């Protein structure tokens, strides 16, 4: 049975994001050990970050959830929303830096792996803490403040956004492919 809590959908997406962060962490270990990684693999991971994480997942929060919470929650929730937005902005910046480092890595820039690893570790740390705060602190507040009607409207809007921004199944498939490719790293 499909959940009627919009935060359940966001939490499920968090699980996919955490899975990607695990792959990213493994990539960092490979690069730090001076092992080569296919630049296309780096590019696919960054593409997943830019599309699924930023456009789809953060899009749902920024375009739909956060405005609703600012309206119903008052000043306190607006402050929390602002903090979460700052994390999104920092994440975008780190993602752009990783994208550039991945391109440079593909062009055999010797400094690119270290730049990629530094940004990736900061990204992993940022998003891991961000997800923890949303799941443990922010989402329970959302569930208390929103009416059942608002939750339904939000879920419908999430579904519409999924249809217009991307094909959700493609990103699930893309994550599965990345997980399979990640298994080729030596232990």
C-alpha positions in Angstrom: 0.0 0.0 0.0 1.3 3.4 -0.9 2.0 5.8 1.9 0.0 8.9 2.4 2.9 10.7 4.1 4.9 12.8 1.7 7.9 12.5 4.0 7.9 8.7 3.5 8.5 9.3 -0.2 11.3 11.7 0.6 12.8 9.2 3.1 12.8 6.5 0.4 14.6 8.8 -1.9 17.1 9.5 1.0 17.9 5.8 1.0 18.8 6.0 -2.7 20.9 9.0 -2.0 22.7 7.3 0.9 23.4 4.4 -1.4 25.0 6.7 -3.9 27.0 8.4 -1.2 28.4 4.9 -0.3 29.5 4.5 -4.0 31.0 8.0 -3.9 32.9 7.1 -0.7 34.2 3.9 -2.3 35.3 5.9 -5.4 37.2 8.3 -3.0 39.1 5.3 -1.5 40.0 4.0 -5.0 41.3 7.5 -6.0 43.2 7.9 -2.8 44.8 4.5 -3.4 45.9 5.8 -6.8 43.8 3.3 -8.6 42.2 4.4 -11.9 38.5 4.8 -12.3 36.8 5.1 -15.6 36.1 8.8 -16.1 32.7 7.8 -17.5 31.8 6.2 -14.2 32.8 9.4 -12.4 30.6 11.3 -14.8 27.7 9.0 -14.3 27.8 9.4 -10.5 28.0 13.2 -10.8 25.1 13.2 -13.4 23.0 11.2 -10.9 23.8 13.8 -8.2 22.8 16.7 -10.4 19.6 15.1 -11.7 18.1 12.8 -9.1 19.4 14.5 -6.0 19.3 18.1 -6.9 16.6 18.5 -9.6 14.2 15.8 -8.5 14.6 15.3 -4.7 15.7 18.8 -3.8 13.2 20.1 -6.3 10.4 18.5 -4.4 11.6 20.1 -1.2 12.4 23.5 -2.6 9.4 24.0 -4.9 6.7 22.2 -3.0 7.5 21.2 0.6 9.4 24.2 1.9 6.9 26.8 0.6 4.1 24.9 2.2 5.9 24.7 5.5 6.8 28.4 5.4 3.1 29.1 5.0 1.8 26.9 7.8 4.7 26.8 10.2 5.6 30.4 10.9 9.0 31.9 11.7 10.5 28.8 13.4 9.9 26.5 10.4 11.0 29.3 8.0 14.4 29.3 9.9 14.7 25.5 9.6 13.8 25.8 5.9 16.5 28.4 5.4 19.1 26.1 7.0 18.1 23.2 4.8 18.2 25.5 1.7 21.8 26.6 2.6 22.8 22.9 2.6 21.2 22.5 -0.9 23.2 25.5 -2.1 26.5 24.1 -0.6 25.7 20.7 -2.2 25.2 22.3 -5.6 28.5 24.1 -5.3 30.4 20.9 -4.3 28.6 19.0 -7.1 29.8 21.5 -9.7 33.3 21.3 -8.3 33.2 17.4 -8.6 31.9 17.7 -12.1 34.8 19.9 -13.1 37.3 17.6 -11.3 35.8 14.6 -13.1 36.2 16.3 -16.5 39.8 17.2 -15.6 40.4 13.7 -14.5 39.3 12.4 -17.9 41.9 14.8 -19.4 44.6 13.3 -17.2 45.0 16.3 -14.9 47.2 14.9 -12.1 45.6 17.2 -9.5 42.0 16.3 -10.4 41.7 13.1 -8.2 42.7 15.0 -5.1 40.3 17.8 -5.9 37.5 15.3 -6.6 38.1 13.4 -3.4 38.2 16.6 -1.3 34.9 17.8 -2.7 33.3 14.4 -2.6 34.1 13.9 1.1 32.7 17.3 1.9 29.6 16.4 -0.1 29.2 13.0 1.6 29.5 14.7 5.0 27.1 17.5 4.2 24.4 15.3 2.7 24.7 12.6 5.4 24.1 15.1 8.1 21.4 16.9 6.1 19.5 13.7 5.6 19.8 12.8 9.3 18.4 16.3 10.3 15.5 16.0 7.8 14.6 12.4 8.8 14.9 12.9 12.6 14.0 16.5 13.2 12.3 18.2 10.2 10.1 15.5 8.8 8.3 14.8 12.1 7.5 18.5 12.4 6.1 18.4 8.8 3.9 15.4 9.7 2.5 17.3 12.7 1.9 20.6 11.0 0.4 19.5 7.7 -3.3 18.6 7.5 -4.3 15.3 5.7 -5.5 17.5 2.8 -2.1 19.3 2.5 -0.3 16.0 2.7 -2.4 14.6 -0.2 -1.8 17.8 -2.2 1.9 17.5 -1.6 2.0 13.8 -2.7 0.0 14.7 -5.9 2.5 17.5 -6.6 5.4 15.2 -6.0 3.9 12.7 -8.5 3.4 15.5 -11.0 7.0 16.8 -10.5 8.3 13.2 -11.1 6.4 13.1 -14.4 7.6 16.4 -15.6 11.2 16.5 -14.4 12.3 13.0 -15.1 11.3 9.4 -15.3 11.8 8.1 -11.8 12.3 4.5 -12.9 15.2 5.6 -15.1 17.0 6.9 -12.0 16.3 3.7 -10.0 17.8 1.8 -13.0 20.7 4.2 -13.2 21.4 3.7 -9.5 21.3 0.0 -9.9 23.8 0.2 -12.8 26.1 2.4 -10.7 25.9 -0.2 -7.8 26.7 -3.0 -10.3 29.7 -1.0 -11.7 30.9 -0.2 -8.2 31.3 -3.9 -7.5 34.2 -4.1 -10.0 36.4 -2.2 -7.5 39.0 -4.5 -5.9 38.5 -5.2 -2.2 
